């Protein structure tokens, strides 16, 4: 009935289930980089790219959830009452 249990690491759990926290921590890192250098650095560009990736992952997951919800709602049984 159930498939094999796949073991995952703590890092995989954090990366998989906490994209909002990941985004926030990247934003804090970006801000610290800006405060220490007072300019837009190459590291900040890399952080921006990571933030964009996290946002894309969030949007894809939200779309997948919405699609599953629409599929469930659209699969309501059709009842025909013959009179």
C-alpha beads as a LAMMPS data file, in Angstrom:
LAMMPS data file: protein, C-alpha beads

83 atoms
82 bonds

1 atom types
1 bond types

-500.0 500.0 xlo xhi
-500.0 500.0 ylo yhi
-500.0 500.0 zlo zhi

Masses

1 110.0

Atoms # bond

1 1 1 0.000 0.000 0.000
2 1 1 2.757 2.438 0.929
3 1 1 6.073 2.852 -0.867
4 1 1 9.492 2.840 0.738
5 1 1 10.394 5.605 3.155
6 1 1 12.926 8.023 1.698
7 1 1 15.278 9.501 4.271
8 1 1 16.145 13.150 3.807
9 1 1 18.606 15.412 5.527
10 1 1 17.836 18.379 7.728
11 1 1 19.098 20.723 4.996
12 1 1 16.692 19.185 2.478
13 1 1 13.798 19.720 4.874
14 1 1 14.762 23.348 5.407
15 1 1 15.246 23.940 1.677
16 1 1 11.999 22.185 0.837
17 1 1 9.605 23.468 3.492
18 1 1 10.900 26.892 4.426
19 1 1 11.264 28.970 1.270
20 1 1 9.878 32.076 2.973
21 1 1 12.483 31.839 5.741
22 1 1 15.163 31.204 3.119
23 1 1 14.084 34.351 1.279
24 1 1 14.146 36.376 4.492
25 1 1 17.588 35.129 5.480
26 1 1 18.909 35.979 2.004
27 1 1 17.427 39.464 2.290
28 1 1 19.162 39.934 5.637
29 1 1 22.435 38.751 4.151
30 1 1 21.962 41.210 1.266
31 1 1 21.319 44.046 3.723
32 1 1 24.411 43.180 5.773
33 1 1 26.512 43.107 2.610
34 1 1 25.167 46.519 1.630
35 1 1 25.809 47.998 5.066
36 1 1 29.380 46.724 5.152
37 1 1 30.297 47.932 1.639
38 1 1 27.927 50.861 1.023
39 1 1 27.532 49.805 -2.597
40 1 1 26.053 47.109 -4.810
41 1 1 28.568 44.246 -4.877
42 1 1 28.955 41.044 -6.875
43 1 1 27.922 39.067 -3.799
44 1 1 24.711 41.082 -3.674
45 1 1 24.039 40.128 -7.302
46 1 1 24.439 36.464 -6.328
47 1 1 22.090 36.929 -3.392
48 1 1 19.540 38.623 -5.678
49 1 1 19.699 35.629 -8.014
50 1 1 19.090 33.244 -5.114
51 1 1 16.125 35.335 -3.943
52 1 1 14.630 35.220 -7.455
53 1 1 15.066 31.442 -7.491
54 1 1 13.309 31.085 -4.129
55 1 1 10.448 33.321 -5.280
56 1 1 10.077 31.209 -8.429
57 1 1 9.972 28.044 -6.321
58 1 1 7.295 29.573 -4.079
59 1 1 5.181 30.571 -7.073
60 1 1 5.542 27.119 -8.660
61 1 1 4.481 25.416 -5.446
62 1 1 1.507 27.768 -5.056
63 1 1 0.478 27.011 -8.647
64 1 1 0.781 23.265 -8.025
65 1 1 -1.382 23.556 -4.906
66 1 1 -3.984 25.607 -6.802
67 1 1 -3.955 23.070 -9.643
68 1 1 -4.515 20.171 -7.219
69 1 1 -7.335 22.078 -5.547
70 1 1 -8.974 22.816 -8.901
71 1 1 -8.617 19.167 -9.885
72 1 1 -10.319 18.047 -6.682
73 1 1 -13.118 20.585 -7.049
74 1 1 -13.567 19.724 -10.731
75 1 1 -13.792 16.020 -9.975
76 1 1 -17.059 16.319 -8.090
77 1 1 -19.365 13.441 -8.950
78 1 1 -22.010 14.137 -11.542
79 1 1 -25.355 12.883 -10.339
80 1 1 -28.194 12.455 -12.743
81 1 1 -31.666 11.987 -11.345
82 1 1 -33.914 10.137 -13.741
83 1 1 -37.553 10.963 -13.275

Bonds

1 1 1 2
2 1 2 3
3 1 3 4
4 1 4 5
5 1 5 6
6 1 6 7
7 1 7 8
8 1 8 9
9 1 9 10
10 1 10 11
11 1 11 12
12 1 12 13
13 1 13 14
14 1 14 15
15 1 15 16
16 1 16 17
17 1 17 18
18 1 18 19
19 1 19 20
20 1 20 21
21 1 21 22
22 1 22 23
23 1 23 24
24 1 24 25
25 1 25 26
26 1 26 27
27 1 27 28
28 1 28 29
29 1 29 30
30 1 30 31
31 1 31 32
32 1 32 33
33 1 33 34
34 1 34 35
35 1 35 36
36 1 36 37
37 1 37 38
38 1 38 39
39 1 39 40
40 1 40 41
41 1 41 42
42 1 42 43
43 1 43 44
44 1 44 45
45 1 45 46
46 1 46 47
47 1 47 48
48 1 48 49
49 1 49 50
50 1 50 51
51 1 51 52
52 1 52 53
53 1 53 54
54 1 54 55
55 1 55 56
56 1 56 57
57 1 57 58
58 1 58 59
59 1 59 60
60 1 60 61
61 1 61 62
62 1 62 63
63 1 63 64
64 1 64 65
65 1 65 66
66 1 66 67
67 1 67 68
68 1 68 69
69 1 69 70
70 1 70 71
71 1 71 72
72 1 72 73
73 1 73 74
74 1 74 75
75 1 75 76
76 1 76 77
77 1 77 78
78 1 78 79
79 1 79 80
80 1 80 81
81 1 81 82
82 1 82 83
